[in-house]
Amino acid sequence: MSRPVALPIGPRTAVVLTLASAAGLMMLCWPLLLDAQPGQRVEPPFMFLALLPLVMVVVLAEMGEGGMDSRVLAVLGVLSAINAVLRGLGAGTAGIELVFFLLVLGGRVFGAGFGFALGCTSLFASALLTAGVGPWLPFQMICSAWVGMGAGLLPRRVGGRAEIAMLAAYAVVASYLYGLLMNLSSWPFTLGIVVPGHEGSLAYVAGAPVLENAHRFLVYSLLTSTGGWDTGRAITTAVAVVVLGPAILTTLRRAARRAVVRPGTTVPAASTARSAT
């Protein structure tokens, strides 16, 4: 039996995904690009925080051109609900995160666009379930969306044990990158903004050269999260992919065969009737 195709991404959807990712990068990287004077008051770009959820809604609407019908939306809803519960169970204690392996597997089976949407909806649903709504939520949504999207962009022809090994390696890289990006979202405000020449070598310095601030940030990340939280997340996600990945991939691909229709094909009425019985 042939492996089901991932959801195709049409031109409009590709443009919207690119714009959403660009907005997310601006949300995360603006402190490094800011041209400010020492001592100048710097505040986060709340415009982006309000804009990004609207972009996510547009992504879901635009993906309709790629085949995201009611059946695929149902799968998206089920996986988002499962992820919301799993995230509540892990709660990030000691870096143990149970949400990312399902993002990786879902993006792998259904494609980059589905993975992007799954990352957004999973984190949003879990925030509502755990009362975790706050200014950090848009950052969590976009970073998780990139995790799912990246899994959908991995080579499609790899299968078997090689596929599990590839997904586990990707899970490790994505876990570290997620932690790095989330640190970048809070670093300028965690340690405060200092004036050059004062103490606080790991703090964000408004108006400092990009490489200088980037060096401070990397050292800050290595000391505060890379060896602890991020490593725990990477191990948890990779182990879950290796242990649970084969069974979950099989289940998701069975669902994909029923939900994903190849472009230019239709489902015969007789086949639909047989599948319903």
N, C-alpha and C positions, 0 to 999 in steps of 0.2 A: 504494500500500500504506500503510495507516494506521500511524502511529507507535505502538510498543508502550507500554502504560501502565507506570508505575513501580510498584514493590511498594507496595501499600496499607499504611498503618499503622493497626492496630486500636487500640481504647481502652487495652487493657492495655500494649501496646507503647509508646504515647505516654506513658503514666504512667511506665514504666520509663526511657524516654529522658529524660524530664524529671528524674527522680530522679538518674540518672547525671550529667546536666549540672549539676544543683544540687550534687552531691558534688564534681564537678570545679571548679566555681566556688569552693566553700569551700576546697578544697585550694590554690587559687591566691591567693585574696584574703584569707585569714585574717590575714596580717600587718598589713594596712591596717585591719582591724576589731578588732585585739587591744587590750584595755584593760590595759596593763602599766605597772608602775612603772619609772622609770629605773634601769638596772642589773640589773633582774630577768632571770633566765635564761629564754630563750625557745627552744623547740625546735619543729621541724616536726611537723605532725599525722600521725604514723606510722599512726594508726588509719585515716585516709583512704587512705593508700598501700596498706594491706592490703584495704580495703573495695572500692576501685574495680575491681580485676580481677574480683572476684566479681560486681559489677554488670554488667560486660561479658558475662560468661557468661550472666547472666539475660537480657540484651538479645538475645543470639543465640537463646536458647530461646523467648522471648516473640514474636520476629518470625515464628515459625512460624504464628501466627494470621493474618499478613498475606500468606502465600503463599511463604515462604522454604522450599522443599522441597529435595530432594537435588540437583536441577539447578541451582538458584540457589546453593546452598552450594558446588557444584563451581566455578561461576564465581567466587564469593568466594575460594575457595582458590587458583585460578589467578591472579587479580589480586593477591592478597596475596603469592604467591610471586614474581611479576614485580616488584612493588614492592620486595620485600626485596632482590632482586638489583640493581635500579636504585639503591636507596639506598646499597648497598655501592659501586657504581661512582662515584657522585657524592661521597659521604662529606662533603658540606657544605663542601668546599674553596672558599674565597672566596665562600661563599654559594650555590654551585651545588648545587641539590637537584633530583633527578630523580624524586622520589617523589610530589610533590604534584599534578602535572598529571593523573596517572592517578586520583588520589583525586577530583579535580574532575570528570573525565569519567565515572567510574564512578558517582558520586553523582548526576550529571545524568541518566544513563540509567535507573538502577535505583531511584532515590528516596532520600529522606533517611535512612531506617532502614538501608538497605544501605550508604550512604556512611558512616554512623556506625560500623557494624561493620567496614567496609573500613579505615577509619582506625586502628581499634584493632588489628586482626589484622595489618595491614601493618607497623606499627611494632614490634609484638611479634615478628613473624617476622624482621624485619631485625635486631632486637636479638640474637636467638638466633644469627643467621647471622654477625654481626660482633662477637660478644662484647661487645655494648653494653648488657647488662643492669645496671641500677643504680637508685638512688633517683630518678633523673630519668625513668625509663621510663614510669611512670604519667602523668606530666605530658605527655610526648610523645604518649602514646596518646590522652588525652582531647582535647588540642588538635588532633591530626590527625583525630580523630573529628568534631570540630566543622567542620573544613574540608570533609570529605565530606558531612556532614549539610547544611551551608549550601548546597552545590551542588545538593542534591536539593530544596531549598526555593525555588530560583529559579523565575521564571515559566515554565510548561510550554509555552505557546503560541508562544514565540519560536523561530524556526527560521532555517536558512540562515546567511548571513554575520552577521546580527544576533545569532544565537545564539553564534557563535564570538567575536564582539566582547564580548558579555555575559560569557561564560565567562572570557575573557582579563582583563577588568576585575575580575571577581570573584577571579581568581587573584592579581592584584596586591594587592587589599585583604586577602585571606585570608593571603597570605604575610607581610605586615607585621603583621597581628594575631597570627599564630602566633609570630613573633619577639617581639612585645611580651609575650604571655602566658608564653612560656618564660623571658623575662627576669624576669618577676614571680615565677616559681617558684624562682629561685636568688638574686635580688637581696638578700634579707635576710641571706643567709649568705655571699655573695661578698665584701661589704665589711664584714661584721660588724655587730653592734648597738652603737651608741654612746650615750653619755649626753649629753643636751642640753647645749649650751654647749661641747662639745669639738669638735676638728677632724674633718672628714669630712662635708662638706655633702651628698654624694651617698649617704651611708650610711643604712640603715634605722634609725629611732629608735623604739624600743619605747614605746608609750603616747603618741606624738605625734599631733596631729590628722590626720584622714584626708587632708585637702587638702594639708597640709604634706608628709606622706610621699609622696602621689601626685605632687607637684611634683618631689621628689627623684628619684622613680623615672622619671618621664618624661624628665628631663634626663639621667639615667644611661643610659636606653635610646637616646636620640638620639645620645649621644656614643660609645656602645660598639658598637651593632649596627645601628641604623636606616639609617645611610648606607652601611654596608658589607655585612654578612651578609644583612640583610633585603632590601636592594635587589637583591643578587645572586640571592636566592631568588625575588623577585618577577619579575625579568627572565627568569630561566631558565624559571619556570613559565608565564609569559604567552607566551613564544616557543614553548614546546613545545605549548601549547594551540592557538596559531595554525597552526603548521606541521603537527603530527601530529593535531590535534583532529578534523578532518573525517573522516579515514580511520578513526581509532579509534572515533569515535562511530558510524559506519556498521557497523563490526564488532561493537561491543557491542550495538547495536540488533538486529542479526541474531540474536545469542545471546539477547537478551531475548525475541524473538518465540518462540523455542523453549522458553525457561525459564519465562517469566512467564505464568501463566494468569489471565485476567480473572476477578474474583469472580463466582461463580454459573455458570461455564461448565466444561465438561469436554472433554477431548481424546478424540476418537473413536478407537477401536482401529484402524480402517483407516488413519487419518491417521498414527498412531504407527507402524504397520507400514511405510507408504510412506517416512516420514522415516528409518527405520532402514536402508532398502535403498539 
